[in-house]
Amino acid sequence: MGSNLATELADGLLDLDLETQLGIHLRGNHYPPVPLSMVQPCIEAIDAFYDEDYNRMIEMPMVGDFQILYKGMTHAPARAIVEQHHLDTFIDPVDEDFYE
C-alpha cells in the first residue's frame, strides 16, 4: 500500500471526494491508523500549502474526550501536518520550495 495507494487516491483513479480519499489514506497508510477526526485538519493543511502559508496554525481535533496535541499544543503548523501525515501526493503540484 503506502505511497502507491496515496498516489492513486490523489490522481482520482478511484473517483472519491477528498474527504474519503484522506480517510482511506490516514487509516490505511499509517500504523497505528490516524483517527478520521484528522481529515479536516489535513484538508486545512493542504489548503494552507496552496496559499503558500506553510506555518499556518491549524487546530487539532478532539477524539471523544481526548484532545489531539502537537508537541503539547492544541494547534500545529500546516507544514508539520503535511509531513507527518504524508500528504505531499495530495498537493498538486508538489511545492518544490518546501522540500529544499
VEXNU-819565 format. One line per 5 residues: number of its first residue (from 1); for each residue x, y, z of N, C-alpha, C. Coordinates in Angstrom, 3 decimals, m for minus. Example, Ala and Ser with C-alpha at 12.3 -4.5 7.8 and 13.67 -1.06 7.14 Angstrom:
REM residues 2
1) 13.190 m5.690 7.800 12.300 m4.500 7.800 13.200 m3.300 7.800 ~ 12.850 m2.250 7.080 13.670 m1.060 7.140 12.900 0.030 7.870
END
This chain:
REM residues 100
1) 0.843 m1.176 0.000 0.000 0.000 0.000 0.887 1.238 0.000 ~ 0.798 2.047 1.017 1.678 3.195 1.159 1.511 4.237 0.083 ~ 2.641 4.641 m0.495 2.607 5.752 m1.447 1.863 5.408 m2.729 ~ 1.843 4.149 m3.129 1.088 3.789 m4.338 m0.393 4.076 m4.156 ~ m0.946 3.687 m3.025 m2.358 3.945 m2.762 m2.618 5.438 m2.678
6) m1.759 6.175 m2.001 m1.935 7.622 m1.879 m1.901 8.279 m3.255 ~ m0.999 7.832 m4.115 m0.911 8.381 m5.466 m2.174 8.088 m6.256 ~ m2.673 6.866 m6.172 m3.901 6.513 m6.877 m5.084 7.320 m6.358 ~ m5.146 7.513 m5.053 m6.227 8.318 m4.478 m6.140 9.755 m4.968 ~ m4.958 10.336 m4.874 m4.770 11.737 m5.251 m4.974 11.964 m6.741
11) m4.658 10.968 m7.563 m4.830 11.100 m9.011 m6.276 10.930 m9.448 ~ m7.151 10.600 m8.507 m8.561 10.475 m8.830 m8.931 9.177 m9.514 ~ m8.056 8.183 m9.464 m8.332 6.912 m10.134 m9.510 6.178 m9.518 ~ m9.834 6.480 m8.275 m10.934 5.794 m7.603 m12.199 6.647 m7.536 ~ m12.180 7.861 m8.113 m13.346 8.748 m8.187 m14.028 8.945 m6.828
16) m13.237 9.394 m5.855 m13.733 9.646 m4.500 m13.497 11.107 m4.150 ~ m14.334 11.661 m3.267 m14.107 13.037 m2.829 m12.875 13.087 m1.923 ~ m12.359 14.291 m1.711 m11.117 14.469 m0.952 m11.237 13.925 0.465 ~ m12.370 14.147 1.122 m12.544 13.663 2.492 m12.412 12.138 2.553 ~ m13.033 11.458 1.604 m12.963 9.996 1.567 m11.547 9.536 1.247
21) m10.916 10.192 0.286 m9.537 9.850 m0.073 m8.615 9.953 1.141 ~ m8.729 11.078 1.843 m7.869 11.272 3.014 m8.191 10.269 4.112 ~ m9.455 9.969 4.313 m9.830 8.972 5.313 m9.196 7.622 5.032 ~ m9.244 7.201 3.778 m8.621 5.926 3.391 m7.120 5.995 3.602 ~ m6.515 7.102 3.175 m5.063 7.278 3.321 m4.637 7.252 4.794
26) m5.349 8.004 5.632 m4.963 8.087 7.047 m5.157 6.762 7.772 ~ m6.177 6.022 7.410 m6.459 4.746 8.090 m5.646 3.595 7.505 ~ m5.388 3.647 6.185 m4.744 2.517 5.533 m3.244 2.624 5.385 ~ m2.700 3.826 5.409 m1.272 4.002 5.165 m0.484 4.381 6.406 ~ m1.104 4.318 7.566 m0.413 4.674 8.809 m0.659 3.598 9.854
31) 0.375 3.341 10.630 0.216 2.411 11.750 0.800 3.062 12.985 ~ 0.013 3.217 14.019 m1.412 2.897 14.062 m2.199 3.845 13.167 ~ m3.413 3.437 12.777 m4.218 4.295 11.907 m4.481 5.655 12.551 ~ m4.474 6.684 11.719 m4.747 8.046 12.183 m6.267 8.195 12.311 ~ m6.752 8.811 13.398 m8.201 8.972 13.571 m8.811 9.801 12.436
36) m10.029 9.453 12.056 m10.721 10.171 10.990 m10.973 11.634 11.355 ~ m10.916 11.963 12.617 m11.090 13.362 13.021 m9.946 14.243 12.491 ~ m8.875 13.630 11.988 m7.761 14.392 11.419 m7.982 14.749 9.955 ~ m9.052 14.256 9.347 m9.301 14.567 7.939 m9.419 16.074 7.726 ~ m10.229 16.755 8.535 m10.419 18.197 8.350 m9.126 18.986 8.564
41) m8.332 18.714 9.618 m7.052 19.417 9.737 m6.120 19.145 8.546 ~ m6.179 17.944 7.992 m5.358 17.646 6.810 m5.804 18.478 5.616 ~ m7.104 18.626 5.435 m7.623 19.469 4.352 m7.178 20.907 4.552 ~ m7.246 21.382 5.788 m6.807 22.746 6.089 m5.316 22.918 5.813 ~ m4.519 21.893 6.102 m3.080 21.954 5.834 m2.819 21.977 4.327
46) m3.553 21.184 3.577 m3.414 21.194 2.119 m3.781 22.572 1.579 ~ m4.877 23.147 2.081 m5.277 24.492 1.667 m4.191 25.515 1.989 ~ m3.578 25.386 3.158 m2.502 26.304 3.545 m1.330 26.194 2.574 ~ m1.030 24.988 2.103 0.058 24.816 1.145 m0.272 25.505 m0.171 ~ m1.514 25.396 m0.625 m1.903 26.098 m1.850 m1.787 27.604 m1.682
51) m1.996 28.085 m0.458 m1.850 29.515 m0.160 m0.403 29.892 0.161 ~ 0.496 28.899 0.120 1.912 29.078 0.465 2.091 29.625 1.879 ~ 1.205 29.205 2.770 1.234 29.617 4.176 1.584 28.376 5.009 ~ 2.823 27.927 4.866 3.268 26.653 5.445 3.246 26.631 6.965 ~ 3.304 27.787 7.579 3.326 27.861 9.040 1.968 28.195 9.641
56) 0.914 28.183 8.811 m0.436 28.452 9.323 m0.738 27.472 10.450 ~ m1.197 27.998 11.569 m1.526 27.153 12.709 m2.937 26.599 12.548 ~ m3.042 25.286 12.656 m4.310 24.584 12.450 m4.704 23.896 13.745 ~ m5.952 24.077 14.120 m6.448 23.498 15.369 m6.547 21.976 15.262 ~ m6.048 21.309 16.285 m6.131 19.859 16.355 m7.486 19.458 16.937
61) m8.047 18.364 16.454 m9.395 17.966 16.881 m9.410 17.167 18.175 ~ m10.617 16.957 18.633 m10.864 16.058 19.759 m11.224 14.687 19.186 ~ m10.833 13.646 19.895 m11.270 12.275 19.590 m11.980 11.809 20.848 ~ m13.295 11.895 20.810 m14.054 11.625 22.031 m13.717 12.678 23.063 ~ m13.232 12.239 24.227 m12.821 13.161 25.290 m11.332 13.480 25.243
66) m10.639 12.982 24.242 m9.190 13.125 24.140 m8.832 14.212 23.134 ~ m8.027 15.171 23.565 m7.547 16.245 22.689 m6.277 15.780 21.986 ~ m6.280 15.799 20.644 m5.055 15.509 19.902 m4.136 16.709 20.070 ~ m2.887 16.448 20.399 m1.908 17.516 20.622 m0.736 17.375 19.665 ~ m0.130 18.487 19.357 1.116 18.524 18.596 2.153 19.175 19.496
71) 3.119 18.392 19.932 4.160 18.888 20.837 3.561 19.622 22.030 ~ 2.482 19.053 22.569 1.836 19.604 23.749 0.907 20.775 23.477 ~ 0.705 21.120 22.199 m0.130 22.264 21.844 m1.391 21.796 21.108 ~ m2.440 22.593 21.185 m3.706 22.250 20.529 m3.741 22.701 19.068 ~ m2.668 23.330 18.592 m2.554 23.750 17.195 m1.227 23.247 16.642
76) m1.211 22.992 15.327 0.017 22.539 14.668 0.198 23.321 13.370 ~ 1.448 23.568 12.976 1.679 24.250 11.703 1.317 23.329 10.534 ~ 0.813 23.914 9.472 0.436 23.140 8.282 1.592 22.259 7.821 ~ 2.793 22.795 7.863 3.991 22.070 7.442 4.118 20.728 8.196 ~ 3.886 20.741 9.478 4.017 19.526 10.288 2.919 18.521 9.945
81) 1.713 19.008 9.716 0.615 18.104 9.382 0.881 17.426 8.044 ~ 1.343 18.207 7.062 1.653 17.629 5.747 2.762 16.596 5.862 ~ 3.824 16.929 6.583 4.948 15.999 6.736 4.532 14.723 7.465 ~ 3.898 14.883 8.625 3.610 13.735 9.476 2.504 12.836 8.942 ~ 1.656 13.383 8.065 0.566 12.584 7.520 0.784 12.243 6.049
86) 2.008 12.531 5.567 2.411 12.143 4.208 1.409 12.618 3.168 ~ 1.127 13.921 3.185 0.104 14.492 2.323 0.655 15.071 1.029 ~ 1.949 14.919 0.785 2.552 15.537 m0.393 1.897 15.095 m1.696 ~ 1.409 13.863 m1.783 0.771 13.415 m3.020 m0.575 14.085 m3.252 ~ m1.140 14.695 m2.210 m2.426 15.380 m2.345 m2.252 16.859 m2.692
91) m1.011 17.301 m2.822 m0.722 18.689 m3.156 m0.189 18.706 m4.580 ~ m0.940 19.366 m5.465 m0.589 19.365 m6.883 m0.469 20.789 m7.374 ~ 0.636 21.217 m7.893 1.877 20.457 m7.954 2.579 20.479 m6.597 ~ 3.447 19.513 m6.387 4.203 19.478 m5.141 5.048 20.744 m5.078 ~ 4.981 21.434 m3.963 5.718 22.688 m3.802 7.191 22.390 m3.582
96) 7.985 22.662 m4.592 9.414 22.355 m4.554 10.138 23.157 m3.460 ~ 9.711 24.402 m3.205 10.396 25.243 m2.223 10.339 24.625 m0.832 ~ 9.227 23.977 m0.518 9.060 23.398 0.812 10.067 22.280 1.059 ~ 10.373 21.504 0.028 11.204 20.311 0.196 12.680 20.556 m0.023 ~ 13.076 21.805 m0.247 14.510 22.099 m0.444 15.202 22.260 0.882
END
